[in-house]
Amino acid sequence: MKPNVLFILLDAVSADKFYGNKKTSVTPNIDSLIKKGTYFSQAITTAPSTIPSVASLLTSLYAFECVIKDKNVFTINQKVKSHIQNFADYGYHTYATFQDVIIFLGLGKIFENAEPYPVSLKLWNGLGQTTIDKLHSKDFKEPWFYYLHVYDLGNTGDPIEQRIRDGSPEIRDKKFGSNYYERTISAMDVWLGKILQHVNLENTLVVITSDHGSETGYHDEELEKIHDKNIQKRTYETGQIFKVSHKIALKFPKPLLPLRKKLSGMYKNRSHDVVKQRMRPELEKIGKQKLSPYRRRLLEQSAGGTATLHDERVWVPLLFAGCGVPSGQIISQQVTSVNTLPTIAELVGLENEKIGHGISLVPLIEGKKSQELPVFIEYGANMPIFMADTVIGIRTSQYKYFRDKDDPKKKVHLFGLENDPLEENNIAEKMTEVVEKMENYLKNLHGDNRFDYEETDEKTDNAEAEKVERELRRCGYI
């Protein structure tokens, strides 16, 4: 019998808030699992937002290769083979539990058994126990591959009063972290420990990673207060007139569906414009202050909600444990998230079918030397309406490079990561030979590809898209 796979994706966890001396969270269970397994301390995701990064993770393709879009949302291209299908082909029963706000991503078509949960559900108020119950369920047929997407850090988009009222004890106690983000990780750790008590590492491979990081993990007390004010300003309350008209519109007969979509679209565009106008003065205020580039970036993200390709967003944890994985091993060589699923496949004994750009990390785990490859990164939003910065780039251990997707002469940034880990000093004009080298990487990776998403005429209902937008905005992701 092949080993089971427990794949835990902790949404929005930055790598140095998961492991290392820069975190203030209390994580004895995560620390213990790292000692029992192999941890990659320089894993880079391909995109800074959930939808493109998860699509890339499951297919080992870059977002522009595996994501399609309609007017409202992005979703996984079902014509592309995923690693999950590969596991199913080898007799695995595949299960997924994920937040309902990303149901349009298409995980229900990829996993044999997919179950969304409301975003209000966290490990500490039901999701943890539900997960334990699933692991003991007779419906869980071996060998199984279980994808658990934990959305607990979505609470950082809630007002403080709600966080304190609905959160776990750890969130209310500063000894568990210097900010709400880190205290939430401490709370998650408690339940990760409880879940892992029900997992036999001899016949189960446990993998923990994240889709992307988050700037809120780096907020000090002042930034937290500013962020909480921004949360209030970004909140858009649906008016009573809309609530009544929307309820009526939902009852429209099929011939009137185009009108229903038009009405919903008008509301969605209005809510977006209203919030944008509200936050514009905040962004202008930030622009007038004398700030370090790093702090300015954190403030602008809080006010504008736009993700970037800086390391606080694309540097993620990656941990393998169980099934004979060497214990106590920290690998510092840079790797990319597209290699995660091919590595799992080899560790559990599947023939490593070539899918996408992924290559197995097993040689590194076994202590063999392997050439470090540059990692392609691209800006990708959770919804088309928020594609503000269409930038692509390359990251190596030494440099971070990104520029405009269509024009290599626009938005050009180059940072020396060894001497400038906060990415504050753009050295592109000084280091033209490095810029040229990075451009060659891009050309060798994709030739003359324009990095454009495939488009579809299938239209997601505007009302559903507005619901997704509202939740993503609440969490500070847009």
N, C-alpha and C positions, 0 to 999 in steps of 0.2 A: 504494500500500500504506500502510495506517495505521501509525503508530508503535507499537512494542512498549511495554509498561509493566512496569517492575520496581518492585514495591511491597514495600518492606522495613519490617516492623514489628519494632522492637527492644523486646521486652517489658520493662516496668518502668523505662524511662529517663525521669528527670525532666528538664525542659527546661534548667535551669541546670547540669545535669551533662553536657549535650550541647554547649552553646555558651555562651560568656560568660566573664567574669572570676571567677566563683565556682567554677569546676571546677578540679581538679588533675590530671585525666587528660591523657594525651598523645594527641592525635587529629589528626595531620597530614592524614589522608585525609578525615575528616569536614570539617575546616577547609577543605581544598581544594575539596571539593564545594560547600560553602556559598558560596565565592567564585565558583563557576561557575554558581550558581543563585540562587533566591529563597527566603529563610528567613523564616518567620513566628515571631517571638520571643515571642508571647503567644497560643499556641494552647491551648485548653482542651478536655479530653476530657469526655464526658458522665457518666462513672462511674469510680470508683477501682479497679475490678477487671477482670480480663481478659474474662470471659464477657460481662457487660453492655456493656462498652466496645467490644469487637470486633463484637458484634451491631449496636450502634448505628452504628458506623463503616461497616459494609457495607450498611446499609439507610437511613441518614440519618434514622432514627427514634430516639426515646428508648427506653431499655431496657424500660420498662413497656409500650411499644407493640409491640416486636418480639421480646420474649423470653417464652417460655412455660415453665412449670415443672411437674414432677411431684413426687412426694414427695422425691426425692433430688437432682435436678439441674435446671439451667436449660439451655435450648437455643433456637436461633433458630427463630422461628415460620416454617415453610416456606410458609405461606399468604401471607406478606409478600414482595413482589418486592424483590430485592436489586439493587444496582448491577452486580454480577457478571453477573446474568442480562441486564441491559441491554447489557453489553459483548458477551456471547455472541450476542445478537440482531443485533449489528452485525458479526458475523463473527469476533470474537476467540476464540481458543482459550485457555481459562482453566486455570491450574495453581496448585496450592497445596502448600506444604510447611510443616508445623506440628507442634508437640510432641504426642505421643499422649495426654497427660493431658487435653487439651481435645477429644478426638475426639468426645465426645458433643455438642459445640456444634452440629454439623451442617454443617461446612464441606464434608464429602464429598458432600453433596446440593446444594451451591451451586456448587462448582467442577467443571468437566468432568473434570479429573484432580487428585485429592487424595492426597497421600502423607504420612502421619504418621511421625514419627521418635521414637525413645526419648529421654526427657528427659536422659539421660546424654550425648547427642550435642551437642557445641558446635561453634562455627565452627572452633576450633583443633584439634579431634580428629576431624574428618571432615565436619562439615556444610558447612564452607566449600568444600572440594574437591568435595563432592557437588553443591553449587550451581553451581560452575564447569562441572562435567561436564554438568549439565542444560542450561546455557545453550548448550553446543555440541552437544547431542544432536539427532539427526535427528528424534526424537519431538517436539521443540519446534517446532510449526508456527506460522508467522507469519500474521497479527499475533498476538502472545501477550500475555496479562496474567498475570504471575507474582507470586503472593503468597507472600512468604517471612517466616515468623514465627520470629524468633531468640530463643531462650530462655536465652541464656548467663548472664544475671544470676540465673537460678534457682540458680546455684552459691552465692549468698550465704546459702542455707538449709542448706548442707552444713557439717559440722564443719570447723574450721580444718585439721586434719590431712589431711582428704580434699581440701580446696581446694588445699593446697600440693602434695599428691601428684598429683592429676589435672589441675591447672590449667596454664595456659600460663606461659611464663617471665615475662611481664609481671605476672602476679598475684603472683609471689614477689618482685618488685622494687619497693621503695617509691618509686623515681624515677618510676614510672608512675602514681602517685596516692596520696593521703593515706589511703585505706582500700581494702578489698578490692573494694568496689563500683566505685570509680573506676578501679582497676587492671584490673578486668574490662572496663570500657568501652575502656581502652587496648588490651587484647587483641582486643576486637571490631573496633576500628578497623583493626588490621593486616589482618584478613581482609576487611573491607569494601573496603579498598584493593585487595586481590588480586582480589576479585570484580569491582570496577568497571573493572579493567584489561581485562576481557573484555566490556565493554559499550560500544557505540557510542552516544554521547550525541546524535549527529545523527539517529538513527532510533529512539531509546529514551528514554522519559520515566522518570526515576528519582525515586521518592518515598520519603522516609524519615520515619517518625513512630514514635509509641509508643502503646500502649493506655492506659497510666497511668504515674505515677511511683512512687517508692518511698522510704520513710523511711530505709532503710539507706544511701542515698546521702549522708545528712547525719550519719552516725555519726562521732564522734571516737574516739580510741584507747580511752578508758574505755567508751564506749557499745558499741564493737565487742566488748570483753571480756564485757560484760554480755549482749550479744546472743548471743554464742557459748554462754554458760552456758544461756541460755533455749532455744537450739536443742536442747541435750542434754535439758533437762527436758521439752520438747514431744515428744520421740521416744517413740513407743509401740510397743514390740516385741510382735509377735504371738506368743502363747504356743504351746507345742508341741501342747497339747490342741486349740487352735483350728485349727492347721495340719493336723492329722490329720483332724479332723471336717470342715473345709472341703473337703479333698480328697475325702472320702467324699461330702459333700453335692453336689459338682459332678457326681457320677455318678448322682444321684437320677433316676429316670424322670420323665417329664413330669407325671404325676398328683401327684408329690410336690414339684413346683417351689414351690408356696406355702410349704411347710415350709422349703425351702432359703432362700427369701427371708426368712422369719421369723428363721431362725437367723443369717443374715448381718446382718439389721437389728439383732438383739440385740447382736451384736458391735460393729457400727458405733456404736450409741448408747453402749455401754460405753466404747469408746475415746475418744469425744468427752467423756464425763463425767470419765474418769480424767485426761485432759490438762487439762481445765478446773479440776479440783480441785488439780492440781499447780501451776498458775500463779496460783491465787487468792492465796496468801501473797505472791507477788511483786508483784501489783497492790496489795495492802494496804500493803506496804512502801513502794511508790512514793507512795501517797496520804498517807503520814505525813511525807514529806520536804519540805523547803523548796526548791522548784524553780521555775524560770520556767515559764509555761504551755507554751512551745514544747518545752523539754527534757522536761517531764512527758509531753507528747504522744508524743514519740519513744520514751520508756521504756515507756509503756503499750502502744504499738503492738507493740513488741518482745515484751513479756510476753503480750499478749492476741491479737496478730495481727489486730486489727480495723481495717479501712481507714477513712479519714475523707474528708471533702470539702475538706480543707485543700490548699493549693497544692502541697505536696510530692507529692501524689497526683494532682491533676487538671491540672497545668500540664505540657504535653508538647511535644517538638520537632515541627516540621513543615517539611520541606524539599522543594522541587521543583527538579529540574535536568534539562537536556537539552531537545531538541525546541523550541529557540527561546525557552526561558524566560530572562528577563533575568538577567544575571550580577551577582554582588556586591550583591544587593539585600536589605536587612533591613527587614521590615515589622513595626512594633511594634503596630499596631492589633489589638485582641482579635478572635480568630476562634474557631470551634468545630470539632471533629472531624467533625461531621455534614456539613461543607462539603467535606471532602477528596475524596471520590469524584466529586461533581459537577464539581469543579475539574479533576480528571484527565480526565473525559469531554470537557469543553470544550477542554482543551489538546491532546487528540489528534484533535479534529475530529468527535466524536459529537454528534448532536443532543441537547441537554440536556433529556432527559425529566425531568419533575418527579417525583422520588421522595422521599418523606418530607419533612423540613423543610430539606433541603440546598439551598444556593444556591452558585453558582460564585464562587470568589475571583479569577477571571481579571481582572475590572475593577481590583481592588487591585494585582494583579501588573503590569498595564499602566499603573499610576500614576494611575488615576482615583479620585476621591473616592467613598467609600461610607460610609454611616452605620454606626457601630459598634452592633451589636445585643447585648442581654443574652444570656448563655448559661445555659441550663437545665442543672443538675447534679442527680444523684440518687445516693443510696447504693445500690449494687448489689453483692451478694456473688457468689462463684463457685458456691456451693451454697446451697440454701434453709435448711439447718440453721444457717448462719452469718449469717443476716439479723438482726443484732443491732440496728442503728440504722436504722430506716426513716425517713430524712430526705431532704428535697428542698430545692433552693435555686436561687439566681440569682447569677451572677457578672458584674460589669461591671469596667471598668478601675479604677474607684474603690472598689467595695465587693464584699464576699463576704457573702451572706446564705443561711442555711439554717435549717430548723426541722422539727419532726415532720411526717411525711407526712399524718397524719390530723387532727392538732390544731395549728392555727397558733399556739397559745399555749404550746406545749411545745417544749423544746430550741431556743429561739430564739437565734440567733447572728448578729451583724452585725459585720464588721470593716472598718475603713478601710484599704485595701490600700496607699495611697500613703504614709501615715505609720506603718503597722503591717504591714509585709510578712510578718512571722512569724505574724500572726493571733493575737496574745496578749491583746488587750484587747477584750472584748465590749462594744460600744457600743449595743446594741439598745435599752436603756431610755432612753438619752440622745438617740437619733436616731430617734424614733418616726415622723417624716415619711418617712425613708428606708425604714424597715420597711414602711410603708404602700405606698410606691412599688414595692417589691419584691413585695409581695403582689399588687399590680395586674398586675405582669409575669406572675406565675404564673397569675392568673385569665385574662389576655388570651391566654396561650399555650394553656391547656388548659381553661378554663371550670370546670365543676364535676367534672372527671374526678378520680377518687380515686387515680390513679397506681398501680393494682393490676395485677399480672401475671396474664395469662391462665393458667388451670390446665388440665392434661390428666390423663386417667385412665391414660395410658401410663406404666407403671412401669419405671424403670431398675432393673436388677438391683442389689440391695444390695451384693453382693460387688464389683461394678464400681465402685459409688459409694464404697465403702470404700477401694478402690485410689486413686481420684481424691483423696479426702479426705486420705489418707496423704501423697501427693505434694505437695498444696497446703500441707499443714501443714509438711512438710519444708522447703519454700521460704519459710516464714514468711508465707504469704499468708492463713492462717487460724489 
